[in-house]
Amino acid sequence: FIMKNYFFIFTIFCLLSLQNNFAQSKQGGTAEDAKNILERTVNLVKANKTVAFAMITAGGQGGLSIKDVYPFCTDKNTGIQVAHPYAAGTNMKEFTSSDGKKLYSIMGKNAKEGVVSKISYKFAKPEGNALSNKEYSKTTYYTLVGDYLCGSGHYR
C-alpha cells in the first residue's frame, strides 16, 4: 500500500513536471515560484527523502522546477549538497558567494523547521543543463527539514 502511494505521488509529480515544462517561457521564475517549489520539496522530503533527492538531482523532475527556479537540499551536519540539479555532492561549508556571503554558515545558523527564511546573494543562473559563468542577484527561501537544509530561489 505504501509503495503504491509513493508511485502515485511520483507519477503525479512527473505529470506536473511535463505540464510545467510545456508552459514555461524564457522569462525567469518568481519569488512565488520559489516558495511553491520549496513547499513541494519539503512535503516530498518528509514523505520520502530518497525519492525527493533523486527527483531534485534529476533536474527537478515531478514539478520541482519552474523556469530557472529549482530546489536543493544540503545535509546540515556535513554541508554536502545531497540534492541539487547542477551541484549534487558539492561541499558547501567553504562556499562564499561573489558578494562575500558564506551561504552554508548563514543558512545553517538561521534555518528552523517549519519556518521559511530568505537570503539574497550573487549566484550563477542555469543555462541548459548546467550553471552559466555569469552571476545574477538571487534570493533563496530556505528551511530545515529534519537534518536537511532545503531551499529554492529565484533570480533577479
Secondary structure as UniProt FT lines:
FT   HELIX           2..23
FT   HELIX           31..47
FT   HELIX           49..57
FT   TURN            58..59
FT   TURN            61..63
FT   TURN            67..68
FT   STRAND          71..75
FT   TURN            76..78
FT   STRAND          80..83
FT   TURN            85..89
FT   TURN            93..94
FT   TURN            98..99
FT   HELIX           103..110
FT   STRAND          112..113
FT   STRAND          117..127
FT   TURN            128..129
FT   STRAND          130..145
FT   TURN            146..147
FT   STRAND          148..155
//
